[in-house]
Amino acid sequence: MKLNELSYTEGSKHSKKRKGRGIGSKLGKTAGRGENGQKSRSGGKVRIGFEGGQTPIYRRLPKRGFTPFNQKEVSEVSIKTINKLGITEVSATKLLELKVIKRKFDEIKIIGNDKLEKKTNVYVDKVSKGAEKSIKSSGGTIKLINSKRDYLDKKAANHKKEATNLR
């Protein structure tokens, strides 16, 4: 096979339709755009939500609610859950591994005042008073850290480690 022998497969190339070139072409006058009006003109677009001059639905319905821009997504983990899992260390990476919390979180808070069965070390953002009491009574420790930053730093370190292993 040579370059001068190459050709397009049959039916893959179409000739461009010449619109608006007289009534004999069947695409003259309105050029397949139907009747006259805003949409038939060049540049005649209608914005999203336009309802032909009628008051649009987004203006007819009342405004409700408010979501503060600085609202934090707090993932709560109860002492009961920690007991069920039987873990001795609670951190963001561990909780994500065990699928206790979802990926989208800003802070992790330990809640509940149940009795903790094992000595547990906790590395999270916040701890309720009852949870703090039960963790300390079981002989565990609490270290308040920025869980999200800690999780992202560990993730970045793992990526760096993997990248160096590939070299």
Secondary structure, DSSP 4 states (H G I P E B T S, - for coil): --GGG--PPTTS--PPP--SS-GGGSS-TTTTS-SSSGGGSTT----TT-BTTBPPHHHHSPP-----TT---EEEEEHHHHHHHT-SEE-HHHHHHTTSS-S--SEEEEE--PPPSS--EEEESEE-HHHHHHHHHTT-EEEE--HHHHHHHHHHHHHHHHHHHH-
